[in-house]
Amino acid sequence: MTTSDVGLAAPVPPGARVLNPRLDRVRVLLRHISPYGGSEQRTAVLKAVHHTTGGSDEGLAMADEWCREVGNYPGPERFAEIWRSIKHDPDEADGFGRLCMLAEDHGFDWQTLCGDTEPGFEVCDYSVIEIAETPPAPATASSIALDRYSLTFRREEVERTAVDQVHVLGRLALAGQVTAIFGQPAIGKSLITTSLLGKACVEGCIDPRKCYYLDFDTDPNGLLQKIDFARAHGFHVLSDGFLNFSSRKFLEELEDLIRSGSAVGVTIVLDTAKQHVSLMDKERLAAFASRLRSCSKAGGTVIVLAHVNKNVGANGKPVYAGVTDLVEQIDAYYILSEVGVDAATQTRTVLFENGKSRGPIARRVSFRYSVAEGLSYAELLDSVVEVEETDLPEMQRAAQVRTDAVLIDAVAACIAAGVVAKMDLVSAAAERSGLSKRTVLEVLERYTGRDPAVHRWAFTVHARGEKRYALLDCSASGG
């Protein structure tokens, strides 16, 4: 005998006014089953109620009332259409039994619940048909309210939004995560991102039909070129001011995407973050980052392009702009800096350095692209190539020399003027350049040595360990 047989076998004493005891039991079971258990569970409950009540109007009313609390409730008319479209397989498991088991999963005794619906209810011998897709209930029921949110016995709630950790932007970003790329204007953030996005579409790393590039920073002519590239690769370009789209509309649509469970497999690129939220507004930035995080937890992927501060950090490298709330909540971020421009080949090399990661992404990766005049946008995109790590040292050294040029000249001028004792030299160069003694000391030590290809000066040790500096021959001659 199954759980449905219990309903048929329960005696009703003479004189008891029970029009349909089964409906009362369905109603009380529904009150003890949460409608927030996910779309798969809601579908199972609707089919169980439909099966148990024979698809009646009374069953529709109960199911409609149960579902109204859910955020993506479609409205009474559409809900009625869904209800009428439910079909049953003759071999399908008993609907009433499913409701009883779900109530048990929520920590309630279904026998007690059904017994309270009418006088004279008796529990006969029964057996419960196990339904494969329903997870086992805890060994002991608990009355703690937090139990209803436990994922231990509802693993499928996470499974339905989890996506494979494939690379979606070269080696820079993973599917199902929020990744930010910080860099100064015109350094190549958008160019490299768009190029890598196109390759990901071609290679099948992302579904181009679910890929949306929100470009709020480009003029109409630039948008037309990006649209042509997107059309060739199958992804979407959206921009404010066109088709009534805006940042506010994006956030509304993002919310609907998350609530409806449709974010799985969606890739969104935001170019740039400042067009959607102030990076200096702590409260709003935290809320914005939380929305992006919700999207990734719902199975979506988000790439955020943002700017760095005008002033570099203490290590001489760029730092991300704004308060820390964005980088604290996202999964990964990179700082983009220029390695150097090769005048002979008319190419720029840039370096992505990872500041935070959750998963197998690159710690450092470099790209080179053309800066030649007269190239079309498509030609610029085609020029983007990854640079091997072994090719970087000489470029980085040249870039460092350009960064340090003012201090190199200041130190060299002081040495040439006869200020050669180490601490006197540091003080004089700091005064001459207007920079701190600590910064001068770093540059002094960076270019100290005997290799004319790398160094600019060397020192000799005198009485009491005093270091005195002298320019190398190549430096003295301007080499």
Buried (B, 14 or more C-beta within 10 A) or exposed (E): EBBBBBBEEBEEEEEEEBEEBBBBBBBBBBEBBBBEBBEBBBEBBBBBBBBBBEBBEBBBBBBBEBBEEBEEBEEEEEBBEBBEEBEEEEEEBBBBBBBBBBBBBBBBEBBEBBBEBBEEBEEEEBEBEEBEEBBEBBEEEEEEEEBBEEEEBBEBBEEBBEBEBBBBBBBBBBBBBBBBBBBBEEBBBBBBBBBBBBBBBEEEBBBBEBBBBBBBBBEEEBBEBBBBBBEEBBBBBBBBEEEEBBBEEBBEEBBEBBBEBBBBBBBBBBBBBBBBBBBEBEEBBBEBBEBBBBBBBBBBBBBBBBBBBEEEEEEEEBBBBBBEBBBEBBBBBBBBBBBBBBEEEEBBBBBBBBBBBEEEBBEEBBBBBBBEEEBEBEEBBBBBBBBEEEEBEEBBBBBBBEBBEEBBBBBBBBBEEEBBBBEBBBBBBBEBBEBEBEBBBBBBEBBBBEEEEEBBBBBEEEEEEBBBBBBBEEBBEEE
